[in-house]
Structure formats: structure tokens, C-alpha cells
Amino acid sequence: MDTQKIQQLIEDYPLLRQIVATQEVIWENYRTQQAHDETFTVTDMLEAQARLARFAPYLQTVFPALREHNGIIESPLRAVPQLQSTIEGFAGQLYIKCDHELPISGSIKARGGIYEVLKFAETIALEQQLLSIEDTYDILALPQCKEVFQRYKIAVGSTGNLGLSIGLMGATLGFQVTVHMSADAKQWKKDLLRSRGVEVIEYAADYSVAVEHGRQEAAQDPYCHFVDDENSRDLFAGYSVAALRVAQQLKDAAIEVSAEQPLHIYIPCGVGGGPGGVAFGLHELFGEHVHVYFAEPTHAPCMTIGMITKLYDAVSVQDFGIDGITEADGLAVGRASGFVGQMMESRIAGCYTVEDNFLFESMKQVLETEQMFLEPSAHAAVKGAYLFRERPGTHIIWATGGSMVPAEQRALYAQKM
């Protein structure tokens, strides 16, 4: 985008001046009363839930850790009273949605990424008559099924956690998997993927370049399925199922969601698929009683810029001279998903940005008070509990990754706390 257009946008939307200066900002969405984008519906979310249920027998067969959960990939919702007590003036009840503990790949990406791989596998299995919808899906663990899947490829562009989910699930099924990783991706994630037989292609550039190269390469191979983090309905569907699970957890805990006791959700945002799917589902279930905020680093506020300007993926942080460099590698994205941005137009309460130094201060605080280790990206969500601490109701910090971080990387983070 040319300089003149950028300057005009800054004049039209004064909050952009602070964003360009990489200052922390809060953008409150004033468009929540307009008509919703119905590109994706509750029916799609329920179909995703049903598909995951069909795969549960297979998942508990190949991943023993899932047996106690009957093959369901889910994380607990935990009250964090010690952390809450450190936030002066906090009016509600504070919880953490522990997606950093999700089985298989240890992040929120386990939901959407694994779901898309499973749907691709189901499509092939049905076409090749390896099973029918009525069968028990654990037969997909048989060697003859794996031999069929080995003829196909899966590719994805990633800053790290999505690549882990796609790679680990795809390789387990037998697919040939290639993960195109941006410069922000942590070495331990690349090493783990390679140890499972996944091809990792590294780029010196950012996320957008890795995605584009992956997309172009996959387009040349009719047997290759490209997982498009920017535009995938299947990823979005997998993420949305989390809302159904959270609704049940709230019910089990006798937590009311109403006008008097609203639900406040703070969730880190990169390209937008994960938080978008969660926000969609929660909005459909709780309507005006849920307020979802997307959290981004001050140096990579792509969704915030896209939502403010309504340009979505037609504008990047680099267009505004912002470097996109952040310790929150999962959020180091320069251009948001246009599909998600438009879906969120009337569904989210707003966006806010966070400086990297807060991420490390929060890492120390959460570790000391609740003995939880979360990746830096997840701590962008913690900021919301401080920003909106005076609001009554139930506040949920969405923890997006952390349990699989090796000791060496944790030690490096400790030096910055």
C-alpha cells in the first residue's frame, strides 16, 4: 500500500498514530449491532464436533495419553485465585482456559490443526473405501490404512504451533508432511517435527512469506493438501468446538452467564483463526453476554489494524513501518486473515496490544502464583485481566501454549523474566 494511502488512514483513524508508535492501545468495537457475516454457521461447528467424536476411538488408540479422556482433545478450565489476588481492584472471578495443556501438541492449535488433518484423512478413507461413517474409526490405525495415506501430502506455513499440530498428527496418520516455517519459529519446534519425520523448510522472512511459498508449492501437486491458516474453514471449525466445551465446563462449575454476570474472554491473536473460531462459537452460544478481546503484541498488531480500518488482509503491519518482531513467536504475524476479520466484524468486543516486557513480567507472576508455565504469546491474554479488572462477571484468560516447551528454552525465558 502506498504512503499516501497509509497517511490518509492515519488521519481517518487517529488510534493508528499510537499503533504506529508501537504503544499499547485498546480498540473497542462499535460495530457489534450490525448484521453478522453468515459465511460460517453453527451447523458447521456442530459437524466439526461430530467428526471429532467419530475420530475419538482412533485418537485414543494412537495417543495413549488420550485414553483417560476417551479420545477427546480438551483442556481444563481452572480458577486462579492467587493470580487474581495480585490484580488490584479485580471485580470478578478469574480463570485460565488451559490450552497450553492440550494433548498431542500442547497448544490451542491442537484443535484446528488436528481437526483439519483428520477431516482430510476421513475424506480419503471414505473415497478409498477404507471405512464408512458407521465404522469404528480405530481401524485407521491399521497398516493398510497408513499405506494409503502415505501416497498423500500435507503442507502448511507456520510460526510454530500450527506446524507442530499439523506435523505431529499428519505423520502419525502416515501422510508426508512439509512445514514451511518463518524466521520467528523456535528451533525446538523445528527439531521436534524433524524427529517425527516431518520435512521442515526454513525461511529468513516472516510468516507471510512462508505461507505463500507453501501455498505455491502445494498447488503444483494434486496429491498435496495445503492447510491455509489465513482462509481455512476447516481450521476455523476445529477451533470453534472449544466454545461448546467451555460452555459445558461453565455449566458443570455452576457458573452463570447473564447480563449481570457476563463472560469476558482474552485470547492471543496471530493470523486470527484460533481466536476467531473460539469467538464465533462463544458468541453464538452466549450472544451479548460474552465479550471477547483479541490480544496482540505492539510490534505485530495485524488484526487490530485490519479491524480498525476494515481492510482486514489488504493491509499489513509493515505497510505502517512496524517491524512485526516480537518474543511472542506465535503472534509474529504481519497480515491477518481476511476471512476471520470479516467474521469478527460484529462479534468481538475489541482488540488490545501488549508490550513484550509485560509478557515476561507476567510469565514470572503466573509461575510464582499458580505454578503455570505459559509461552510468552499466552501472556498477551493475561493483560486483559488487568485492563478490564473493574468489570463484574467471569474473566477467562485463554492460555495458548507452553507445556511442550523444553527445559533449555524455559531457561532462556527465565533469563528475561
C-alpha positions in Angstrom: 0.0 0.0 0.0 1.4 3.4 -1.0 2.5 6.1 1.5 -0.3 8.5 0.7 -3.0 5.9 1.4 -1.3 5.0 4.7 -1.2 8.6 5.8 -4.9 9.0 4.9 -5.7 6.0 7.0 -3.8 7.5 10.0 -5.8 10.7 9.6 -9.1 8.9 9.4 -8.3 6.6 12.4 -6.3 8.6 15.0 -5.7 5.4 17.1 -3.3 4.3 14.4 -0.9 7.0 15.4 -0.3 5.2 18.7 -0.2 1.9 17.0 2.5 3.1 14.5 4.5 4.3 17.6 4.2 0.8 18.9 2.3 2.0 22.0 -0.2 -0.1 23.9 -3.8 0.6 22.8 -7.3 -0.6 23.3 -9.8 -0.6 20.4 -13.4 -1.0 21.4 -15.6 -2.4 18.6 -18.5 -0.1 17.9 -19.9 -2.4 15.1 -21.4 -5.1 17.3 -25.0 -4.2 16.4 -24.6 -4.7 12.6 -25.6 -7.9 10.8 -23.4 -10.9 11.2 -21.4 -12.5 8.4 -23.0 -15.9 8.0 -20.2 -17.5 5.9 -19.8 -20.0 8.7 -22.7 -21.2 10.8 -23.5 -23.2 14.0 -24.2 -26.2 11.8 -20.5 -26.2 10.7 -19.5 -26.1 14.3 -21.7 -29.0 15.2 -20.5 -31.0 12.3 -16.9 -30.5 13.5 -17.9 -31.7 16.9 -19.5 -34.8 15.4 -16.4 -35.6 13.3 -14.1 -35.3 16.3 -16.3 -37.7 18.2 -16.1 -40.2 15.3 -12.3 -40.0 15.4 -12.1 -40.4 19.2 -11.5 -44.2 19.1 -8.7 -43.7 16.6 -7.1 -40.9 18.7 -7.0 -42.9 21.9 -5.5 -45.9 20.0 -2.6 -43.9 18.6 -2.2 -41.5 21.5 -2.3 -43.4 24.9 -2.4 -40.1 26.8 -6.0 -39.6 25.4 -7.4 -42.8 26.8 -8.4 -41.4 30.1 -10.3 -38.7 28.1 -11.9 -41.2 25.7 -10.1 -39.8 22.8 -11.3 -36.2 23.2 -8.7 -33.4 22.9 -9.6 -30.9 25.6 -8.1 -28.8 28.4 -9.4 -27.9 31.9 -10.8 -24.6 32.9 -9.1 -23.6 36.2 -9.8 -20.9 38.7 -6.6 -18.9 39.5 -7.3 -17.2 42.9 -3.7 -16.5 43.7 -3.1 -14.6 40.4 -6.4 -12.8 40.9 -5.4 -11.6 44.3 -2.4 -9.8 42.7 -4.6 -7.7 40.4 -5.7 -4.7 42.5 -9.4 -3.8 42.1 -10.3 -7.1 40.3 -14.1 -7.2 40.4 -15.0 -10.7 39.0 -13.8 -14.2 39.1 -10.6 -15.2 37.2 -10.0 -18.4 35.3 -7.4 -19.8 32.9 -8.5 -22.0 29.9 -5.5 -24.3 29.9 -5.0 -24.9 26.2 -1.3 -25.0 27.0 -2.0 -28.5 28.3 -3.9 -29.7 25.3 -2.7 -33.3 24.4 -0.6 -34.1 21.4 0.8 -30.7 20.5 0.4 -28.6 23.7 -1.3 -25.5 22.3 -4.6 -24.1 21.0 -3.5 -25.1 17.5 -4.2 -28.7 18.5 -7.9 -28.1 18.0 -8.0 -26.6 14.5 -4.8 -28.1 13.1 -5.6 -31.7 14.2 -9.2 -31.3 13.1 -8.2 -30.3 9.5 -5.8 -33.2 9.2 -8.5 -35.6 10.5 -11.1 -34.3 8.0 -8.6 -34.7 5.1 -7.9 -38.3 6.3 -11.6 -39.0 6.6 -12.3 -37.8 3.0 -9.6 -40.1 1.6 -10.6 -43.0 3.8 -14.2 -42.8 2.6 -13.2 -42.3 -1.1 -10.8 -45.3 -0.9 -13.5 -47.4 1.0 -11.2 -47.9 4.0 -14.2 -47.2 6.2 -17.8 -45.9 6.3 -19.2 -43.3 8.6 -20.8 -46.1 10.7 -17.5 -47.9 11.3 -15.3 -47.5 14.4 -12.5 -45.2 13.3 -9.8 -47.0 15.1 -9.4 -49.2 12.0 -7.5 -46.2 10.5 -4.6 -47.2 12.7 -4.1 -50.4 10.7 -1.0 -50.7 8.5 -3.0 -50.9 5.3 -4.7 -47.5 6.0 -1.3 -45.9 6.7 -0.1 -47.2 3.4 -2.9 -45.4 1.6 -2.3 -42.2 3.5 1.5 -42.3 2.6 0.5 -41.5 -1.0 -0.7 -38.1 0.0 1.0 -34.9 1.3 0.0 -32.1 3.6 1.7 -28.7 3.7 1.4 -25.7 6.0 3.1 -22.4 6.7 3.6 -21.7 10.4 5.4 -19.6 13.0 5.5 -22.8 15.2 2.4 -24.2 17.0 0.2 -24.8 14.0 3.1 -26.6 12.3 3.5 -28.8 15.3 -0.1 -29.8 15.3 -0.3 -30.5 11.6 3.1 -32.2 11.6 2.5 -34.5 14.6 -1.0 -35.5 13.6 -0.2 -35.9 9.9 2.9 -38.0 10.5 1.0 -40.3 12.9 -1.6 -41.0 10.2 1.1 -41.6 7.6 1.0 -38.5 5.5 4.1 -36.9 4.0 4.1 -33.6 5.8 6.0 -30.4 5.0 6.0 -27.4 7.3 7.2 -24.1 6.0 8.5 -22.1 9.0 9.1 -18.4 9.3 12.2 -16.8 10.9 10.2 -16.4 14.2 9.8 -20.1 14.7 11.7 -21.6 17.7 14.4 -24.1 17.0 13.0 -26.7 19.4 9.8 -26.8 17.4 11.7 -27.5 14.2 13.8 -30.2 15.9 10.7 -31.9 17.3 9.0 -32.0 13.9 12.1 -33.4 12.2 12.4 -36.1 14.8 8.9 -37.3 13.8 9.8 -37.5 10.1 8.3 -34.1 9.1 10.1 -32.1 6.5 10.8 -28.5 7.8 11.7 -25.8 5.3 13.0 -22.6 7.0 12.7 -19.1 5.8 14.7 -16.0 6.8 11.5 -13.9 6.2 8.3 -13.6 8.2 5.1 -15.7 8.4 3.5 -14.4 5.2 6.5 -15.4 3.0 6.5 -18.9 4.5 2.8 -19.3 3.9 3.0 -18.1 0.3 5.8 -20.4 -0.6 4.0 -23.3 1.0 0.8 -22.4 -0.9 2.6 -22.2 -4.3 4.4 -25.5 -3.8 1.3 -27.4 -2.8 -0.7 -26.0 -5.8 1.7 -27.9 -8.1 0.9 -31.3 -6.6 -2.6 -32.7 -6.9 -1.9 -35.1 -4.0 -0.9 -32.3 -1.6 -3.4 -30.7 0.7 -2.4 -27.2 1.9 -3.6 -26.1 5.3 -4.3 -22.4 4.7 -4.1 -20.7 8.1 -5.4 -17.4 6.6 -8.5 -18.8 4.9 -9.3 -22.3 6.1 -12.9 -23.0 7.1 -11.8 -26.4 8.5 -9.3 -24.9 10.9 -11.9 -22.4 12.0 -14.4 -25.2 12.5 -12.0 -27.2 14.7 -11.3 -24.1 16.8 -15.0 -23.3 17.2 -15.7 -26.6 19.0 -13.8 -25.2 22.0 -16.8 -22.9 22.7 -19.1 -26.0 23.2 -16.6 -27.5 25.6 -16.2 -24.3 27.6 -20.0 -23.9 27.8 -20.2 -27.3 29.4 -17.3 -26.6 31.8 -19.1 -23.4 32.9 -22.3 -25.4 33.4 -20.5 -28.1 35.4 -19.0 -25.4 37.6 -22.4 -23.8 38.1 -21.0 -20.5 36.6 -23.8 -18.2 35.4 -23.5 -16.2 32.2 -26.0 -13.4 32.1 -26.3 -9.6 31.8 -25.5 -9.3 35.5 -22.7 -11.9 35.2 -21.2 -11.5 31.8 -18.3 -13.6 30.3 -15.1 -11.8 29.4 -12.6 -13.7 27.2 -9.0 -12.6 26.5 -7.3 -14.5 23.7 -3.9 -14.0 21.9 -4.2 -13.4 18.2 -1.8 -14.0 15.4 -3.4 -14.6 11.9 -6.7 -15.0 13.7 -8.0 -18.5 13.0 -7.8 -19.8 16.6 -9.2 -16.8 18.4 -11.7 -16.3 15.6 -13.2 -19.8 15.9 -13.4 -19.6 19.6 -15.0 -16.1 19.5 -17.5 -17.3 16.9 -18.6 -20.2 18.9 -18.9 -18.3 22.2 -20.8 -15.5 20.5 -23.3 -18.0 19.1 -23.8 -19.6 22.5 -23.9 -16.6 24.8 -24.7 -13.7 22.5 -24.5 -10.2 24.0 -23.4 -11.7 27.4 -19.9 -12.6 26.2 -17.2 -10.1 25.4 -14.2 -11.4 23.5 -11.0 -9.4 23.2 -8.1 -10.3 20.8 -4.6 -9.6 22.2 -1.6 -8.8 20.1 2.0 -7.6 20.5 2.6 -3.9 19.9 5.0 -4.9 17.1 2.6 -7.2 15.4 -0.9 -5.7 15.7 -2.2 -7.0 12.3 -5.7 -7.9 13.4 -6.1 -4.7 15.3 -5.1 -2.6 12.2 -7.3 -4.8 9.9 -10.4 -4.4 12.2 -9.9 -0.6 12.7 -9.6 0.1 9.0 -11.9 -2.6 7.8 -9.2 -3.6 5.3 -8.5 -6.9 7.0 -5.9 -8.8 4.9 -5.5 -5.9 2.4 -3.1 -4.1 4.9 -0.1 -5.3 6.9 1.9 -4.0 9.8 4.8 -3.5 7.5 2.7 -1.0 5.5 2.8 1.2 8.6 6.5 0.8 9.2 6.0 -1.7 12.1 8.6 -4.4 12.1 6.5 -7.4 13.2 9.3 -8.6 15.6 8.2 -9.9 19.0 9.2 -12.6 21.5 5.7 -13.9 21.2 6.6 -16.1 18.2 3.1 -17.4 17.8 1.8 -13.9 17.3 4.5 -12.7 15.0 2.2 -12.2 12.0 2.2 -9.2 9.7 -1.1 -9.7 7.9 -4.3 -11.0 9.5 -6.9 -13.4 7.9 -9.5 -11.5 5.9 -11.9 -14.3 6.3 -11.6 -14.2 10.1 -11.6 -10.4 10.2 -14.9 -10.2 8.4 -16.5 -12.9 10.6 -15.4 -11.0 13.7 -16.7 -7.6 12.4 -19.8 -7.7 14.6 -18.8 -10.5 17.1 -15.8 -9.4 19.1 -15.7 -6.7 21.8 -12.4 -5.3 20.6 -8.6 -5.7 20.4 -5.7 -4.5 22.6 -1.9 -4.5 22.2 0.8 -5.5 24.7 4.4 -4.7 25.0 6.9 -7.6 25.1 8.2 -6.6 28.6 4.8 -7.3 30.1 4.8 -10.8 28.7 7.9 -11.7 30.7 6.7 -9.9 33.8 3.5 -11.9 33.5 5.4 -15.2 32.9 7.1 -14.7 36.3 3.9 -13.7 38.1 1.8 -16.6 36.8 4.6 -19.1 37.5 5.0 -17.8 41.1 1.3 -17.6 41.9 -0.2 -20.5 40.1 2.8 -22.7 39.2 1.8 -22.5 35.5 4.3 -22.1 32.7 2.9 -20.5 29.6 4.6 -19.4 26.4 5.1 -15.6 26.0 2.3 -15.5 23.5 -0.2 -16.7 26.0 0.6 -13.9 28.4 -0.8 -11.3 25.9 -4.2 -12.7 27.2 -3.2 -12.1 30.8 -3.0 -8.3 30.1 -6.8 -8.3 29.6 -7.4 -9.2 33.2 -5.6 -6.0 34.2 -7.1 -3.8 31.6 -10.7 -4.8 32.4 -10.3 -5.7 36.1 -13.2 -3.5 37.2 -15.8 -5.3 35.2 -18.0 -7.8 37.1 -18.5 -11.3 35.9 -16.3 -14.3 34.8 -13.0 -13.5 33.2 -11.2 -16.2 31.2 -7.5 -15.9 30.1 -7.0 -18.2 27.1 -3.6 -19.9 27.6 -2.5 -20.9 24.1 0.7 -22.9 24.6 3.5 -23.8 26.9 3.5 -27.4 28.2 5.8 -28.8 25.4 8.5 -26.1 25.8 11.7 -27.9 26.6 13.8 -27.1 29.7 16.5 -25.4 27.7 14.0 -22.9 26.2 12.4 -22.4 29.6 15.8 -21.4 31.0 16.2 -18.8 28.2 12.9 -17.3 29.0 13.8 -17.3 32.7 16.7 -15.0 32.0 14.2 -12.4 30.7 11.7 -12.6 33.5 
